[in-house]
Every structure is written in C-alpha cells, then in structure tokens.
C-alpha cells in the first residue's frame, strides 16, 4: 500500500516538473507556438501560417508573422501563377486566432507581376501577435 502511494506521488511530481520546465514560448499565447527571441521580439508559427494562400491568380506563401517593440510585421511571398501580367492591387491581411475570430487587419500592396514572377509582401501594424494562428488575404474594395 505504501509503495502504491509513493508511485502515485512520484508520477504527480514528474507531471508538475514537466509543466514547470517547459519553455516560456511553448506556454505563451493560443497560437501553435510563439517563439520569444533573446532581444524580446516574437515570432508566431502554426500549421495554418505554413499553408499556401490564394488570391485570384496570386499564390501567397512563406508567411511570417513577427512582433518587435509592439509592432506586428507580416511578410510573405506573392507569385503570379496566371498566364497574364497582374495589375497592382491593394489587399487586406486579416489576422485570425485559432477559433477563426478576427484579431486585426493590416493593409498591404502587391505591385504588377509578370507571369511566374515573385514579389515580397510586407505590412505592419500596432497589434500583439500572441493569439495569431492564421491569416486571410482579401482584395480591398
């Protein structure tokens, strides 16, 4: 009977130690993972952010969401997968949490692109990124 009590106490102690020793970035936010750098900047990573997004004939990939000094920055690659040159377009990047709720919106601009051309997208706003899990990109009307 005493051995059973000791085994249970040992298991409970191991579970408590595991949760206390986990890195801060694994416990922070509700996104899949928020990585806190030594300089205090943050980067969010999730399965949804790794997915390629599509807006018309433009494919959006390599999505990166970072925060430094309270400013969120979204960067990505845009590639024209269509047969013709695309026109310049203003887009809005909708930041979403794990449940699909909108956290905020950031405006961005994609210039003209020839067939198969790739350009970078960069946008920033004063938003905390701790709960960002996904983004949606729409054309501005």
N, CA and C atoms as an extended XYZ file, in Angstrom:
423
Properties=species:S:1:pos:R:3:atomname:S:1:resname:S:1:resid:I:1 pbc="F F F"
N         0.830       -1.190        0.000 N   UNK     1
C         0.000        0.000        0.000 CA  UNK     1
C         0.871        1.249        0.000 C   UNK     1
N         1.911        1.250        0.777 N   UNK     2
C         2.837        2.380        0.850 CA  UNK     2
C         3.572        2.571       -0.474 C   UNK     2
N         3.895        1.470       -1.123 N   UNK     3
C         4.581        1.544       -2.419 CA  UNK     3
C         3.661        2.207       -3.445 C   UNK     3
N         2.376        1.877       -3.432 N   UNK     4
C         1.406        2.458       -4.357 CA  UNK     4
C         1.313        3.971       -4.141 C   UNK     4
N         1.306        4.429       -2.915 N   UNK     5
C         1.255        5.863       -2.610 CA  UNK     5
C         2.517        6.553       -3.122 C   UNK     5
N         3.683        5.934       -2.920 N   UNK     6
C         4.936        6.515       -3.404 CA  UNK     6
C         4.964        6.609       -4.933 C   UNK     6
N         4.450        5.604       -5.605 N   UNK     7
C         4.400        5.617       -7.066 CA  UNK     7
C         3.503        6.757       -7.556 C   UNK     7
N         2.347        6.924       -6.938 N   UNK     8
C         1.421        7.992       -7.321 CA  UNK     8
C         2.047        9.364       -7.074 C   UNK     8
N         2.692        9.553       -5.938 N   UNK     9
C         3.351       10.827       -5.628 CA  UNK     9
C         4.469       11.114       -6.632 C   UNK     9
N         5.221       10.086       -6.998 N   UNK    10
C         6.307       10.249       -7.969 CA  UNK    10
C         5.758       10.670       -9.333 C   UNK    10
N         4.680       10.055       -9.768 N   UNK    11
C         4.071       10.394      -11.050 CA  UNK    11
C         3.562       11.834      -11.033 C   UNK    11
N         2.904       12.232       -9.981 N   UNK    12
C         2.404       13.609       -9.857 CA  UNK    12
C         3.564       14.598       -9.875 C   UNK    12
N         4.629       14.296       -9.166 N   UNK    13
C         5.796       15.177       -9.134 CA  UNK    13
C         6.423       15.310      -10.520 C   UNK    13
N         6.500       14.218      -11.263 N   UNK    14
C         7.066       14.267      -12.615 CA  UNK    14
C         6.207       15.129      -13.540 C   UNK    14
N         4.895       15.012      -13.432 N   UNK    15
C         3.993       15.824      -14.256 CA  UNK    15
C         4.156       17.305      -13.925 C   UNK    15
N         4.213       17.643      -12.655 N   UNK    16
C         4.395       19.042      -12.239 CA  UNK    16
C         5.727       19.586      -12.741 C   UNK    16
N         6.792       18.815      -12.619 N   UNK    17
C         8.101       19.256      -13.103 CA  UNK    17
C         8.101       19.473      -14.614 C   UNK    17
N         7.440       18.612      -15.340 N   UNK    18
C         7.379       18.742      -16.797 CA  UNK    18
C         6.743       20.076      -17.193 C   UNK    18
N         5.608       20.408      -16.587 N   UNK    19
C         4.922       21.640      -16.952 CA  UNK    19
C         5.666       22.885      -16.484 C   UNK    19
N         6.419       22.787      -15.413 N   UNK    20
C         7.199       23.936      -14.952 CA  UNK    20
C         8.440       24.148      -15.809 C   UNK    20
N         9.022       23.104      -16.337 N   UNK    21
C        10.262       23.192      -17.105 CA  UNK    21
C        10.047       23.514      -18.577 C   UNK    21
N         8.819       23.425      -19.076 N   UNK    22
C         8.560       23.741      -20.482 CA  UNK    22
C         8.968       25.167      -20.767 C   UNK    22
N         9.570       25.425      -21.937 N   UNK    23
C         9.974       26.792      -22.278 CA  UNK    23
C         8.785       27.744      -22.294 C   UNK    23
N         9.054       28.994      -21.952 N   UNK    24
C         8.017       30.012      -21.887 CA  UNK    24
C         7.266       30.136      -23.206 C   UNK    24
N         7.990       30.081      -24.335 N   UNK    25
C         7.342       30.273      -25.623 CA  UNK    25
C         6.332       29.180      -25.946 C   UNK    25
N         6.479       27.983      -25.382 N   UNK    26
C         5.510       26.916      -25.635 CA  UNK    26
C         4.222       27.136      -24.846 C   UNK    26
N         4.300       27.885      -23.741 N   UNK    27
C         3.125       28.114      -22.918 CA  UNK    27
C         2.402       29.392      -23.295 C   UNK    27
N         3.058       30.266      -24.043 N   UNK    28
C         2.542       31.596      -24.310 CA  UNK    28
C         1.547       31.581      -25.459 C   UNK    28
N         0.485       32.393      -25.372 N   UNK    29
C        -0.463       32.572      -26.461 CA  UNK    29
C        -1.288       31.338      -26.743 C   UNK    29
N        -2.225       31.486      -27.663 N   UNK    30
C        -3.038       30.333      -28.042 CA  UNK    30
C        -2.718       29.876      -29.456 C   UNK    30
N        -1.765       30.560      -30.121 N   UNK    31
C        -1.290       30.092      -31.418 CA  UNK    31
C        -0.564       28.785      -31.179 C   UNK    31
N        -0.172       28.108      -32.231 N   UNK    32
C         0.505       26.838      -32.038 CA  UNK    32
C         1.811       27.029      -31.275 C   UNK    32
N         2.554       28.081      -31.638 N   UNK    33
C         3.800       28.340      -30.928 CA  UNK    33
C         4.194       29.800      -31.102 C   UNK    33
N         4.527       30.459      -30.000 N   UNK    34
C         5.065       31.810      -30.036 CA  UNK    34
C         6.496       31.711      -29.536 C   UNK    34
N         7.437       32.079      -30.402 N   UNK    35
C         8.847       31.987      -30.060 CA  UNK    35
C         9.324       33.366      -29.626 C   UNK    35
N         9.847       33.469      -28.410 N   UNK    36
C        10.363       34.735      -27.906 CA  UNK    36
C        11.878       34.709      -28.044 C   UNK    36
N        12.398       35.668      -28.816 N   UNK    37
C        13.843       35.769      -29.040 CA  UNK    37
C        14.513       36.432      -27.836 C   UNK    37
N        15.827       36.349      -27.762 N   UNK    38
C        16.570       36.963      -26.665 CA  UNK    38
C        16.372       38.466      -26.611 C   UNK    38
N        16.195       39.117      -27.766 N   UNK    39
C        16.016       40.568      -27.794 CA  UNK    39
C        14.587       40.993      -27.474 C   UNK    39
N        13.706       40.042      -27.166 N   UNK    40
C        12.323       40.347      -26.794 CA  UNK    40
C        11.351       40.296      -27.957 C   UNK    40
N        11.844       40.202      -29.188 N   UNK    41
C        10.935       40.104      -30.326 CA  UNK    41
C        10.274       38.724      -30.320 C   UNK    41
N         9.124       38.627      -30.984 N   UNK    42
C         8.364       37.376      -31.015 CA  UNK    42
C         8.100       36.973      -32.455 C   UNK    42
N         7.957       35.676      -32.650 N   UNK    43
C         7.568       35.134      -33.946 CA  UNK    43
C         6.551       34.036      -33.700 C   UNK    43
N         5.465       34.046      -34.457 N   UNK    44
C         4.433       33.030      -34.282 CA  UNK    44
C         4.538       32.006      -35.410 C   UNK    44
N         4.293       30.750      -35.051 N   UNK    45
C         4.357       29.661      -36.003 CA  UNK    45
C         3.131       28.773      -35.816 C   UNK    45
N         2.489       28.407      -36.922 N   UNK    46
C         1.362       27.472      -36.852 CA  UNK    46
C         1.251       26.740      -38.186 C   UNK    46
N         0.524       25.640      -38.172 N   UNK    47
C         0.299       24.874      -39.400 CA  UNK    47
C        -0.420       25.730      -40.438 C   UNK    47
N        -1.370       26.544      -40.003 N   UNK    48
C        -2.150       27.375      -40.917 CA  UNK    48
C        -1.288       28.431      -41.596 C   UNK    48
N        -0.320       29.003      -40.878 N   UNK    49
C         0.551       30.008      -41.474 CA  UNK    49
C         1.498       29.392      -42.496 C   UNK    49
N         1.759       28.109      -42.390 N   UNK    50
C         2.630       27.426      -43.342 CA  UNK    50
C         1.905       27.065      -44.635 C   UNK    50
N         0.569       27.116      -44.609 N   UNK    51
C        -0.209       26.787      -45.804 CA  UNK    51
C        -0.078       27.893      -46.845 C   UNK    51
N        -0.148       27.524      -48.118 N   UNK    52
C        -0.144       28.492      -49.211 CA  UNK    52
C        -1.558       29.031      -49.375 C   UNK    52
N        -1.666       30.359      -49.488 N   UNK    53
C        -2.966       31.025      -49.666 CA  UNK    53
C        -3.087       31.436      -51.128 C   UNK    53
N        -4.306       31.652      -51.588 N   UNK    54
C        -4.548       32.038      -52.976 CA  UNK    54
C        -5.467       33.246      -52.996 C   UNK    54
N        -5.130       34.246      -53.808 N   UNK    55
C        -5.993       35.401      -54.034 CA  UNK    55
C        -5.996       35.639      -55.544 C   UNK    55
N        -7.065       35.222      -56.197 N   UNK    56
C        -7.111       35.266      -57.660 CA  UNK    56
C        -6.048       34.339      -58.220 C   UNK    56
N        -5.211       34.863      -59.112 N   UNK    57
C        -4.125       34.078      -59.717 CA  UNK    57
C        -2.804       34.259      -58.956 C   UNK    57
N        -2.868       34.838      -57.768 N   UNK    58
C        -1.661       35.074      -56.982 CA  UNK    58
C        -1.602       34.083      -55.820 C   UNK    58
N        -0.483       33.406      -55.729 N   UNK    59
C        -0.229       32.419      -54.676 CA  UNK    59
C         0.619       33.093      -53.593 C   UNK    59
N         0.154       33.028      -52.335 N   UNK    60
C         0.855       33.640      -51.202 CA  UNK    60
C         1.465       32.521      -50.365 C   UNK    60
N         2.791       32.589      -50.138 N   UNK    61
C         3.479       31.558      -49.357 CA  UNK    61
C         4.566       32.203      -48.500 C   UNK    61
N         5.300       31.388      -47.776 N   UNK    62
C         6.382       31.862      -46.894 CA  UNK    62
C         5.891       32.947      -45.940 C   UNK    62
N         4.727       32.726      -45.338 N   UNK    63
C         4.120       33.720      -44.456 CA  UNK    63
C         4.858       33.727      -43.115 C   UNK    63
N         5.236       34.922      -42.688 N   UNK    64
C         5.977       35.086      -41.443 CA  UNK    64
C         5.326       36.211      -40.647 C   UNK    64
N         5.006       35.954      -39.374 N   UNK    65
C         4.413       36.968      -38.507 CA  UNK    65
C         5.349       37.182      -37.325 C   UNK    65
N         5.848       38.426      -37.199 N   UNK    66
C         6.787       38.787      -36.130 CA  UNK    66
C         6.275       40.008      -35.382 C   UNK    66
N         6.735       40.173      -34.166 N   UNK    67
C         6.408       41.367      -33.385 CA  UNK    67
C         7.681       41.863      -32.717 C   UNK    67
N         7.919       43.144      -32.871 N   UNK    68
C         9.066       43.761      -32.221 CA  UNK    68
C         8.648       45.137      -31.727 C   UNK    68
N         8.896       45.403      -30.455 N   UNK    69
C         8.528       46.685      -29.834 CA  UNK    69
C         7.049       47.012      -30.023 C   UNK    69
N         6.182       46.006      -29.926 N   UNK    70
C         4.745       46.217      -30.035 CA  UNK    70
C         4.217       46.330      -31.451 C   UNK    70
N         5.090       46.279      -32.449 N   UNK    71
C         4.661       46.372      -33.843 CA  UNK    71
C         4.675       44.985      -34.488 C   UNK    71
N         3.538       44.579      -35.012 N   UNK    72
C         3.445       43.305      -35.720 CA  UNK    72
C         3.828       43.537      -37.177 C   UNK    72
N         4.610       42.617      -37.721 N   UNK    73
C         5.002       42.698      -39.120 CA  UNK    73
C         4.683       41.366      -39.792 C   UNK    73
N         3.982       41.448      -40.906 N   UNK    74
C         3.657       40.268      -41.703 CA  UNK    74
C         4.442       40.365      -43.006 C   UNK    74
N         5.202       39.317      -43.311 N   UNK    75
C         5.906       39.248      -44.592 CA  UNK    75
C         5.507       37.949      -45.284 C   UNK    75
N         5.528       37.977      -46.608 N   UNK    76
C         5.164       36.793      -47.379 CA  UNK    76
C         5.694       36.951      -48.805 C   UNK    76
N         5.628       35.876      -49.563 N   UNK    77
C         5.988       35.888      -50.980 CA  UNK    77
C         4.713       35.760      -51.793 C   UNK    77
N         4.595       36.588      -52.828 N   UNK    78
C         3.449       36.534      -53.736 CA  UNK    78
C         3.970       36.132      -55.111 C   UNK    78
N         3.323       35.134      -55.724 N   UNK    79
C         3.751       34.652      -57.038 CA  UNK    79
C         2.566       34.627      -57.993 C   UNK    79
N         2.765       35.171      -59.164 N   UNK    80
C         1.724       35.178      -60.196 CA  UNK    80
C         1.700       33.803      -60.868 C   UNK    80
N         0.650       33.036      -60.639 N   UNK    81
C         0.515       31.707      -61.239 CA  UNK    81
C        -0.345       31.739      -62.497 C   UNK    81
N        -0.842       32.942      -62.850 N   UNK    82
C        -1.694       33.084      -64.033 CA  UNK    82
C        -0.882       33.159      -65.311 C   UNK    82
N        -1.575       33.260      -66.434 N   UNK    83
C        -0.954       33.323      -67.750 CA  UNK    83
C        -0.656       34.757      -68.181 C   UNK    83
N        -1.219       35.746      -67.474 N   UNK    84
C        -1.057       37.145      -67.855 CA  UNK    84
C        -0.477       37.956      -66.709 C   UNK    84
N         0.012       39.143      -67.044 N   UNK    85
C         0.519       40.057      -66.027 CA  UNK    85
C        -0.631       40.502      -65.124 C   UNK    85
N        -0.375       40.581      -63.833 N   UNK    86
C        -1.408       41.035      -62.901 CA  UNK    86
C        -1.340       42.549      -62.763 C   UNK    86
N        -2.415       43.136      -62.345 N   UNK    87
C        -2.467       44.571      -62.077 CA  UNK    87
C        -2.053       44.817      -60.623 C   UNK    87
N        -1.700       46.063      -60.332 N   UNK    88
C        -1.418       46.449      -58.954 CA  UNK    88
C        -2.685       46.248      -58.139 C   UNK    88
N        -2.537       45.861      -56.896 N   UNK    89
C        -3.727       45.690      -56.064 CA  UNK    89
C        -3.431       45.966      -54.599 C   UNK    89
N        -4.408       46.579      -53.956 N   UNK    90
C        -4.356       46.781      -52.510 CA  UNK    90
C        -5.056       45.585      -51.876 C   UNK    90
N        -4.468       45.039      -50.820 N   UNK    91
C        -5.056       43.891      -50.125 CA  UNK    91
C        -5.149       44.183      -48.644 C   UNK    91
N        -6.001       43.435      -47.970 N   UNK    92
C        -6.019       43.489      -46.513 CA  UNK    92
C        -5.698       42.108      -45.994 C   UNK    92
N        -4.841       42.088      -44.994 N   UNK    93
C        -4.428       40.850      -44.341 CA  UNK    93
C        -5.208       40.778      -43.040 C   UNK    93
N        -6.055       39.770      -42.926 N   UNK    94
C        -6.895       39.603      -41.742 CA  UNK    94
C        -6.214       38.591      -40.833 C   UNK    94
N        -5.861       39.020      -39.633 N   UNK    95
C        -5.195       38.161      -38.647 CA  UNK    95
C        -6.264       37.462      -37.820 C   UNK    95
N        -6.145       36.125      -37.699 N   UNK    96
C        -7.180       35.341      -37.018 CA  UNK    96
C        -6.585       34.472      -35.911 C   UNK    96
N        -7.413       34.183      -34.906 N   UNK    97
C        -6.991       33.279      -33.835 CA  UNK    97
C        -7.366       31.851      -34.207 C   UNK    97
N        -7.134       30.929      -33.286 N   UNK    98
C        -7.355       29.505      -33.551 CA  UNK    98
C        -8.824       29.174      -33.848 C   UNK    98
N        -9.743       29.973      -33.282 N   UNK    99
C       -11.176       29.743      -33.499 CA  UNK    99
C       -11.688       30.442      -34.750 C   UNK    99
N       -10.825       31.185      -35.456 N   UNK   100
C       -11.227       31.881      -36.664 CA  UNK   100
C       -11.722       33.297      -36.438 C   UNK   100
N       -11.645       33.784      -35.193 N   UNK   101
C       -12.057       35.146      -34.884 CA  UNK   101
C       -11.009       36.140      -35.383 C   UNK   101
N       -11.464       37.291      -35.871 N   UNK   102
C       -10.561       38.326      -36.364 CA  UNK   102
C        -9.907       39.048      -35.194 C   UNK   102
N        -8.581       39.126      -35.215 N   UNK   103
C        -7.805       39.844      -34.202 CA  UNK   103
C        -7.519       41.263      -34.692 C   UNK   103
N        -7.267       41.397      -35.976 N   UNK   104
C        -6.967       42.695      -36.553 CA  UNK   104
C        -6.780       42.581      -38.053 C   UNK   104
N        -6.637       43.737      -38.691 N   UNK   105
C        -6.422       43.794      -40.128 CA  UNK   105
C        -5.256       44.715      -40.424 C   UNK   105
N        -4.491       44.353      -41.443 N   UNK   106
C        -3.352       45.166      -41.877 CA  UNK   106
C        -3.469       45.357      -43.384 C   UNK   106
N        -3.309       46.578      -43.848 N   UNK   107
C        -3.338       46.857      -45.277 CA  UNK   107
C        -1.984       46.574      -45.904 C   UNK   107
N        -1.993       46.123      -47.146 N   UNK   108
C        -0.748       45.852      -47.877 CA  UNK   108
C        -0.981       46.141      -49.355 C   UNK   108
N         0.068       46.078      -50.130 N   UNK   109
C         0.023       46.409      -51.549 CA  UNK   109
C         0.850       45.378      -52.312 C   UNK   109
N         0.300       44.888      -53.423 N   UNK   110
C         1.031       43.981      -54.306 CA  UNK   110
C         1.137       44.672      -55.667 C   UNK   110
N         2.356       44.894      -56.130 N   UNK   111
C         2.583       45.552      -57.416 CA  UNK   111
C         2.305       44.634      -58.587 C   UNK   111
N         2.426       45.179      -59.805 N   UNK   112
C         2.237       44.382      -61.020 CA  UNK   112
C         3.242       43.236      -61.033 C   UNK   112
N         2.793       42.096      -61.528 N   UNK   113
C         3.683       40.942      -61.643 CA  UNK   113
C         3.483       40.271      -62.994 C   UNK   113
N         4.595       39.974      -63.648 N   UNK   114
C         4.548       39.213      -64.892 CA  UNK   114
C         4.281       37.757      -64.565 C   UNK   114
N         3.955       36.969      -65.573 N   UNK   115
C         3.712       35.535      -65.399 CA  UNK   115
C         4.900       34.894      -64.677 C   UNK   115
N         4.612       34.115      -63.634 N   UNK   116
C         5.592       33.387      -62.809 CA  UNK   116
C         6.528       34.282      -61.982 C   UNK   116
N         6.293       35.584      -61.970 N   UNK   117
C         7.123       36.486      -61.168 CA  UNK   117
C         6.742       36.381      -59.695 C   UNK   117
N         7.728       36.548      -58.827 N   UNK   118
C         7.504       36.519      -57.384 CA  UNK   118
C         7.944       37.847      -56.788 C   UNK   118
N         7.135       38.368      -55.872 N   UNK   119
C         7.441       39.605      -55.154 CA  UNK   119
C         7.197       39.389      -53.670 C   UNK   119
N         7.797       40.240      -52.876 N   UNK   120
C         7.569       40.190      -51.441 CA  UNK   120
C         6.407       41.075      -51.034 C   UNK   120
N         5.750       40.684      -49.958 N   UNK   121
C         4.697       41.497      -49.347 CA  UNK   121
C         5.180       41.822      -47.947 C   UNK   121
N         4.996       43.067      -47.522 N   UNK   122
C         5.377       43.464      -46.174 CA  UNK   122
C         4.337       44.444      -45.664 C   UNK   122
N         3.835       44.188      -44.465 N   UNK   123
C         2.840       45.060      -43.849 CA  UNK   123
C         3.050       45.043      -42.343 C   UNK   123
N         2.731       46.162      -41.684 N   UNK   124
C         2.889       46.199      -40.233 CA  UNK   124
C         1.779       47.018      -39.592 C   UNK   124
N         1.538       46.738      -38.313 N   UNK   125
C         0.515       47.443      -37.538 CA  UNK   125
C         0.828       47.257      -36.062 C   UNK   125
N         0.222       48.060      -35.245 N   UNK   126
C         0.417       48.000      -33.803 CA  UNK   126
C        -0.544       46.971      -33.205 C   UNK   126
N        -0.185       45.687      -33.328 N   UNK   127
C        -1.031       44.576      -32.878 CA  UNK   127
C        -0.141       43.545      -32.187 C   UNK   127
N        -0.628       42.966      -31.078 N   UNK   128
C         0.103       41.864      -30.443 CA  UNK   128
C        -0.187       40.583      -31.203 C   UNK   128
N         0.816       39.733      -31.328 N   UNK   129
C         0.671       38.532      -32.166 CA  UNK   129
C         0.449       37.247      -31.367 C   UNK   129
N         0.380       37.331      -30.043 N   UNK   130
C         0.329       36.125      -29.211 CA  UNK   130
C        -0.778       35.143      -29.587 C   UNK   130
N        -1.906       35.627      -30.084 N   UNK   131
C        -3.028       34.733      -30.376 CA  UNK   131
C        -3.237       34.476      -31.865 C   UNK   131
N        -2.327       34.930      -32.709 N   UNK   132
C        -2.485       34.740      -34.152 CA  UNK   132
C        -2.182       33.284      -34.510 C   UNK   132
N        -3.092       32.707      -35.293 N   UNK   133
C        -2.951       31.316      -35.727 CA  UNK   133
C        -3.024       31.195      -37.248 C   UNK   133
N        -3.733       32.129      -37.893 N   UNK   134
C        -3.949       32.057      -39.334 CA  UNK   134
C        -4.120       33.466      -39.877 C   UNK   134
N        -3.979       33.605      -41.192 N   UNK   135
C        -4.299       34.867      -41.849 CA  UNK   135
C        -5.185       34.579      -43.044 C   UNK   135
N        -5.958       35.589      -43.424 N   UNK   136
C        -6.756       35.537      -44.646 CA  UNK   136
C        -6.391       36.782      -45.430 C   UNK   136
N        -6.248       36.657      -46.736 N   UNK   137
C        -5.892       37.801      -47.570 CA  UNK   137
C        -7.033       38.054      -48.549 C   UNK   137
N        -7.503       39.301      -48.574 N   UNK   138
C        -8.592       39.697      -49.459 CA  UNK   138
C        -8.188       40.960      -50.210 C   UNK   138
N        -8.780       41.158      -51.385 N   UNK   139
C        -8.553       42.413      -52.096 CA  UNK   139
C        -9.380       43.488      -51.408 C   UNK   139
N        -8.829       44.708      -51.372 N   UNK   140
C        -9.569       45.826      -50.793 CA  UNK   140
C       -10.549       46.351      -51.828 C   UNK   140
N       -11.746       46.644      -51.387 N   UNK   141
C       -12.769       47.174      -52.313 CA  UNK   141
C       -12.881       48.660      -52.162 C   UNK   141
